[in-house]
């Protein structure tokens, strides 16, 4: 239980823009309540001002809340992804890591938050805020984009030696922003992928993040990803088409390079494919996996446990509504690792008189299926180069 003497450090990762402040006051506050809103505002202010704080004693004075209500409010903020809490027992120290609220449009589109808001506030208030926070943009359907890509600048000044230096200095997968842990060899991918296929100007953090996420979700290896990226490049603009790459990833035959000590660390689509004895996963099930990861912000290993749990509970059927219902519960319970998820399932089934196997080794049928396929489709770079030259001459 939290005590006023417990040591405290506060960290604010992102400052709030005015639009995010409006989102917090109009959208978050009705759901989280006045106590949690007050705590968040005080903690944010202290973080921004870099206030010297040693323990929790000042918080009841500034918020008007008891230490018990502060702890309860902290849990609410955690459930709404506004903060994370870390604790070190040896020094009895807490770290409160604060996050900026989602933009209003993103909040209302969120699979969980949007539904909660409509449920509590009603259809009229939801529609009012939908208009209030909508992002207006000019209709560009009748226009052709003629922007000069950054690749044109690099062509004149970029040398092979500089490309080698860039590869050495390029951030690894753990430093690319985002919450999802990535399992993809970026160095090998960039070294083996020609600048003709994937131009240097497109090797930015956003594109690399997407490539790593798709590889992690679908279990796509280096060679297959090279092919998909090449097929997803817009030959006129030399830019990576994100929607096309996502569609290509969904329709590709999943492959997997390397082995895992536990099946829950497999790429989710690969994991689901093993559950159905190697049969290709349907498009709707792939999209369900994407929803859990992109919209519900669940870790891939937790998604795997969730899929296994639902399949066992529903006689091997994946109902989107039921999966999302369970996902919402797990998010509120902060089950953010496969170990926590398994422990929760075990407790629940013990209450009901059930049993959960403790054998976490990778089954033989998974190991057998990890053997490389007899024939791998090869991406014809020379053909791609000729097609690119034709487009440039036309």
Phi, psi and omega per residue, in radians:
X1 nan 2.425 -3.107
X2 -1.154 2.448 3.105
X3 -2.225 2.701 -3.120
X4 -1.131 -0.448 -3.121
X5 -1.387 -0.236 -3.121
X6 -1.065 2.328 -3.106
X7 -1.207 2.699 -3.023
X8 -2.553 2.392 2.966
X9 -2.254 2.500 -3.099
X10 -2.132 2.372 -3.139
X11 -2.334 2.220 3.101
X12 -1.935 1.996 -3.058
X13 -1.374 -0.569 -3.097
X14 -2.412 2.384 3.053
X15 -1.398 2.722 -3.097
X16 -1.548 2.272 2.979
X17 -1.399 2.788 3.135
X18 -0.948 -0.655 -3.137
X19 -1.174 -0.570 3.099
X20 -1.279 -0.597 3.059
X21 -1.096 -0.742 3.097
X22 -1.093 -0.709 3.102
X23 -1.076 -0.725 -3.134
X24 -1.101 -0.796 -3.061
X25 -1.280 -0.653 -3.042
X26 -1.616 -0.475 -3.048
X27 -1.952 -0.893 -3.111
X28 -1.206 -0.829 -2.976
X29 -1.004 -0.736 3.110
X30 -1.056 -0.451 -3.124
X31 -1.561 -0.716 -3.050
X32 -1.489 -0.351 3.130
X33 1.567 2.896 -3.040
X34 -1.179 -0.652 -3.111
X35 -1.090 -0.882 -3.107
X36 -1.150 -0.660 3.124
X37 -1.119 -0.747 3.127
X38 -1.098 -0.789 3.136
X39 -1.068 -0.769 -3.134
X40 -1.086 -0.763 -3.118
X41 -1.132 -0.693 3.135
X42 -1.195 -0.816 3.135
X43 -1.084 -0.710 3.131
X44 -1.109 -0.762 3.140
X45 -1.102 -0.728 3.137
X46 -1.144 -0.649 3.130
X47 -1.195 -0.770 -3.135
X48 -1.097 -0.702 -3.122
X49 -1.479 0.017 3.135
X50 0.927 0.807 -3.081
X51 -1.130 2.450 3.101
X52 -1.374 1.890 -3.101
X53 -2.308 2.359 -3.089
X54 -1.886 -0.600 -3.101
X55 -2.595 -2.925 -3.055
X56 -1.556 0.048 -3.015
X57 -1.067 -0.594 -3.064
X58 -1.339 -0.425 -3.024
X59 -1.098 -0.788 3.089
X60 -1.044 -0.585 3.130
X61 -1.194 -0.732 -3.073
X62 -1.383 -0.536 -3.077
X63 -1.711 -0.363 -3.048
X64 1.315 0.268 -3.117
X65 -1.905 2.565 3.031
X66 -1.225 2.857 -3.126
X67 -1.121 -0.533 3.095
X68 -1.177 -0.749 3.127
X69 -1.205 -0.550 3.088
X70 -1.123 -0.767 3.131
X71 -1.132 -0.737 3.108
X72 -1.102 -0.736 3.127
X73 -1.151 -0.614 3.106
X74 -1.069 -0.725 3.120
X75 -1.086 -0.650 3.114
X76 -1.120 -0.786 3.129
X77 -1.080 -0.638 3.107
X78 -1.133 -0.710 -3.125
X79 -1.142 -0.516 3.138
X80 -1.688 0.326 3.021
X81 1.051 0.489 3.112
X82 -1.652 -0.229 3.100
X83 -2.800 2.756 2.983
X84 -2.157 2.613 -3.123
X85 -2.125 2.314 3.098
X86 -2.123 2.551 -3.092
X87 -2.407 2.373 3.055
X88 -2.051 2.002 -3.043
X89 -1.190 -0.612 -3.066
X90 -1.081 -0.707 -3.132
X91 -1.792 -0.016 -3.119
X92 0.942 0.889 -3.065
X93 -2.117 2.355 3.051
X94 -1.806 2.555 2.935
X95 -2.105 2.143 3.062
X96 -1.764 1.997 -3.141
X97 -1.802 2.004 -3.037
X98 -1.726 2.549 3.119
X99 -2.156 2.556 3.104
X100 -1.212 2.582 3.098
X101 -1.100 2.736 3.039
X102 -1.174 2.641 2.980
X103 -1.059 2.624 -3.048
X104 -0.947 -0.745 -3.132
X105 -1.115 -0.733 3.125
X106 -1.166 -0.673 3.122
X107 -1.069 -0.836 -3.088
X108 -1.213 -0.431 3.100
X109 -1.500 -0.241 -3.075
X110 -1.090 2.388 -3.066
X111 -1.031 -0.640 -3.111
X112 -1.645 -0.964 -3.059
X113 -1.081 -0.746 -3.140
X114 -1.044 -0.757 3.128
X115 -1.147 -0.740 3.137
X116 -1.080 -0.717 -3.106
X117 -1.151 -0.789 3.132
X118 -1.124 -0.664 -3.129
X119 -1.095 -0.721 -3.077
X120 -1.463 -0.720 -2.991
X121 -1.655 -0.321 3.127
X122 1.624 2.870 -3.045
X123 -1.137 -0.713 -3.071
X124 -1.137 -0.792 3.132
X125 -1.143 -0.692 3.118
X126 -1.054 -0.818 -3.114
X127 -1.168 -0.631 3.083
X128 -1.043 -0.835 -3.129
X129 -1.259 -0.473 3.061
X130 -1.067 -0.735 3.086
X131 -1.255 -0.672 -3.112
X132 -1.088 -0.737 -3.043
X133 -1.756 0.111 -3.122
X134 -1.134 2.526 3.141
X135 -1.663 1.886 -3.119
X136 -1.385 2.481 3.079
X137 -2.621 2.636 -3.130
X138 -1.240 2.528 3.103
X139 -1.282 2.061 -3.093
X140 -1.967 0.328 -3.076
X141 -1.102 -0.599 -3.093
X142 -1.565 0.127 -3.081
X143 -1.932 2.656 3.040
X144 -1.884 2.270 3.139
X145 -1.276 2.214 -3.127
X146 -2.129 0.345 3.130
X147 -1.054 2.412 3.074
X148 -1.444 2.066 -3.100
X149 -1.236 2.732 -3.138
X150 -1.111 -0.379 3.114
X151 -0.974 -0.611 -3.136
X152 -1.070 -0.597 3.106
X153 -1.227 -0.730 -3.112
X154 -1.167 -0.530 -3.126
X155 -1.009 -0.647 -3.062
X156 -1.415 -0.479 -2.977
X157 -2.096 -0.119 -3.016
X158 -1.657 2.192 -3.133
X159 -1.979 2.825 -3.125
X160 -1.055 -0.641 3.128
X161 -1.087 -0.699 3.127
X162 -1.168 -0.628 3.105
X163 -1.093 -0.713 3.112
X164 -1.111 -0.724 3.117
X165 -1.126 -0.701 3.132
X166 -1.071 -0.738 -3.135
X167 -1.090 -0.608 3.132
X168 -1.262 -0.619 -3.073
X169 -1.580 -0.247 -3.050
X170 -1.018 2.385 3.139
X171 -1.011 2.485 3.090
X172 -1.412 3.121 -3.008
X173 -1.096 -0.490 -3.096
X174 -1.332 -0.320 -3.103
X175 -1.759 -0.094 3.069
X176 -1.286 2.282 -3.000
X177 -1.059 2.637 3.136
X178 2.256 2.765 -3.066
X179 -1.545 -0.456 -3.049
X180 -1.315 2.182 3.041
X181 -1.191 2.267 -3.056
X182 -1.739 2.452 3.083
X183 -2.092 1.460 -3.096
X184 -2.763 2.388 -3.119
X185 -1.519 1.558 -3.102
X186 -1.123 -0.697 -3.103
X187 -1.046 -0.860 3.141
X188 -1.132 -0.702 3.133
X189 -1.052 -0.823 -3.108
X190 -1.222 -0.622 3.133
X191 -1.199 -0.647 -3.071
X192 -1.545 -0.222 -3.101
X193 -1.700 2.115 -3.118
X194 -1.144 2.610 3.081
X195 -1.159 -0.313 3.075
X196 -1.223 -0.734 -3.130
X197 -1.312 -0.793 -3.092
X198 -2.283 1.591 -3.028
X199 -0.988 2.628 -3.125
X200 -1.020 -0.625 -3.121
X201 -1.162 -0.327 -3.140
X202 -1.687 -0.011 -3.122
X203 -1.518 0.994 -3.123
X204 -1.766 3.025 -3.046
X205 -1.066 -0.710 -3.107
X206 -1.101 -0.815 -3.129
X207 -1.187 -0.728 3.140
X208 -1.147 -0.641 3.105
X209 -1.071 -0.806 -3.138
X210 -1.083 -0.775 3.135
X211 -1.050 -0.789 3.137
X212 -1.131 -0.676 3.131
X213 -1.132 -0.810 -3.137
X214 -1.122 -0.686 3.099
X215 -1.107 -0.677 -3.118
X216 -1.236 -0.696 -3.117
X217 -1.252 -0.786 -3.003
X218 -1.739 -0.107 -3.127
X219 1.215 0.718 -3.104
X220 -1.570 2.270 -3.125
X221 -1.499 -3.125 -3.052
X222 -1.065 -0.908 -3.058
X223 -1.096 -0.767 3.130
X224 -1.137 -0.694 -3.124
X225 -1.174 -0.650 3.058
X226 -0.989 -0.787 -3.138
X227 -1.121 -0.792 -3.095
X228 -1.137 -0.714 3.124
X229 -1.118 -0.783 3.111
X230 -1.032 -0.707 -3.138
X231 -1.263 -0.325 -3.086
X232 -1.737 0.027 3.108
X233 -1.372 2.355 3.038
X234 -1.393 1.950 -3.025
X235 -1.176 -0.409 3.134
X236 -1.343 -0.710 -3.064
X237 -1.818 -0.180 -3.087
X238 1.077 0.596 3.123
X239 -2.081 2.660 -3.135
X240 -1.400 2.187 3.111
X241 -1.524 1.869 -3.052
X242 -1.102 -0.792 -3.120
X243 -1.075 -0.700 -3.139
X244 -1.172 -0.696 3.124
X245 -1.130 -0.710 3.106
X246 -1.091 -0.748 3.133
X247 -1.126 -0.701 3.115
X248 -1.116 -0.704 -3.140
X249 -1.123 -0.703 -3.140
X250 -1.121 -0.657 -3.055
X251 -1.569 -0.113 -3.109
X252 -1.336 2.696 3.036
X253 -1.373 2.153 -3.052
X254 -1.182 2.455 3.048
X255 -2.289 2.874 -3.080
X256 -2.542 2.203 3.139
X257 -1.893 2.090 -3.125
X258 1.785 3.043 -3.117
X259 -2.261 2.750 3.125
X260 -2.075 2.571 3.115
X261 -1.362 -0.314 3.094
X262 -2.363 2.451 -3.118
X263 -1.106 -0.406 -3.095
X264 -1.247 -0.219 3.100
X265 -1.659 0.057 3.038
X266 -1.214 2.720 2.980
X267 -0.991 2.381 -3.030
X268 -0.932 -0.763 3.139
X269 -1.160 -0.673 3.073
X270 -1.102 -0.754 3.122
X271 -1.030 -0.813 -3.134
X272 -1.144 -0.628 3.122
X273 -1.113 -0.676 3.105
X274 -1.157 -0.591 3.127
X275 -1.114 -0.465 3.109
X276 -1.894 0.562 2.969
X277 0.987 0.760 3.035
X278 1.533 -0.122 3.125
X279 -1.226 2.392 -3.105
X280 -1.000 2.422 -3.135
X281 -1.296 2.436 -3.113
X282 -1.218 2.767 -3.136
X283 -1.058 -0.705 -3.115
X284 -1.143 -0.657 3.109
X285 -1.229 -0.613 3.067
X286 -1.119 -0.731 3.129
X287 -1.166 -0.564 3.075
X288 -1.131 -0.719 3.091
X289 -1.072 -0.774 3.115
X290 -1.062 -0.712 3.136
X291 -1.061 -0.765 -3.127
X292 -1.115 -0.641 -3.072
X293 -1.477 -0.822 -3.051
X294 -1.412 -0.733 -3.055
X295 -1.619 -0.696 3.133
X296 -1.549 -0.132 3.089
X297 1.026 0.609 3.110
X298 -1.510 2.527 3.094
X299 -1.230 2.565 -3.126
X300 -0.957 -0.704 -3.118
X301 -1.164 -0.604 3.101
X302 -1.220 -0.653 3.081
X303 -1.024 -0.729 -3.142
X304 -1.078 -0.771 3.106
X305 -1.116 -0.717 3.132
X306 -1.079 -0.804 3.137
X307 -1.069 -0.777 3.139
X308 -1.087 -0.743 -3.127
X309 -1.095 -0.809 -3.118
X310 -1.161 -0.732 3.125
X311 -1.039 -0.706 -3.133
X312 -1.221 -0.635 -3.086
X313 -1.339 -0.456 -2.995
X314 -2.026 0.456 3.103
X315 0.989 0.835 3.039
X316 1.170 0.494 3.067
X317 -1.953 2.443 3.110
X318 -1.893 1.677 3.075
X319 -1.562 2.113 -3.095
X320 -0.986 -0.783 -3.103
X321 -1.102 -0.747 -3.118
X322 -1.206 -0.721 3.114
X323 -1.051 -0.778 -3.126
X324 -1.181 -0.577 3.098
X325 -1.122 -0.818 3.118
X326 -1.141 -0.696 3.139
X327 -1.032 -0.726 3.128
X328 -1.068 -0.699 3.112
X329 -1.126 -0.800 -3.094
X330 -1.131 -0.621 3.109
X331 -1.131 -0.774 3.139
X332 -1.135 -0.506 3.121
X333 -1.513 -0.034 3.117
X334 1.035 0.757 3.061
X335 -1.456 1.489 -3.000
X336 -1.844 0.185 3.003
X337 -2.409 2.743 -3.128
X338 -1.167 -0.497 3.097
X339 -1.117 -0.794 3.117
X340 -1.087 -0.717 -3.125
X341 -1.116 -0.747 3.131
X342 -1.148 -0.688 3.112
X343 -1.107 -0.702 3.122
X344 -1.116 -0.789 3.137
X345 -1.069 -0.747 -3.129
X346 -1.077 -0.757 3.119
X347 -1.094 -0.764 -3.118
X348 -1.124 -0.710 -3.090
X349 -1.354 -0.469 3.034
X350 -1.174 -0.647 3.075
X351 -1.073 -0.649 -3.102
X352 -1.572 0.070 3.137
X353 1.439 0.279 -3.137
X354 -1.559 -3.015 -3.100
X355 -2.531 2.380 3.096
X356 -2.080 2.226 -3.137
X357 -1.135 2.468 3.135
X358 -1.706 0.033 -3.126
X359 -1.425 1.841 -3.069
X360 -1.747 0.152 -3.122
X361 -1.208 2.658 3.113
X362 -1.183 2.178 -3.103
X363 -1.116 2.732 -3.124
X364 -1.061 -0.617 -3.080
X365 -1.185 -0.414 3.061
X366 -1.320 -0.766 -3.131
X367 -1.060 -0.751 -3.141
X368 -1.052 -0.708 -3.064
X369 -1.335 -0.192 3.131
X370 -1.377 -0.140 3.120
X371 -1.088 2.455 -3.091
X372 -1.112 2.557 3.140
X373 -1.193 2.731 -3.077
X374 -1.144 -0.599 -3.086
X375 -2.375 2.214 -3.140
X376 -1.945 2.288 3.128
X377 -1.127 2.264 -3.077
X378 -1.808 2.371 3.114
X379 -1.420 2.097 -3.096
X380 -1.451 1.678 -3.089
X381 -1.198 -0.617 -3.132
X382 -1.128 -0.718 3.105
X383 -1.114 -0.710 3.107
X384 -1.104 -0.705 3.140
X385 -1.080 -0.757 3.139
X386 -1.120 -0.728 3.138
X387 -1.119 -0.675 3.130
X388 -1.130 -0.734 3.124
X389 -1.107 -0.697 3.100
X390 -1.060 -0.754 -3.127
X391 -1.123 -0.663 -3.111
X392 -1.241 -0.569 -3.133
X393 -1.344 -0.473 -3.081
X394 -1.310 nan nan
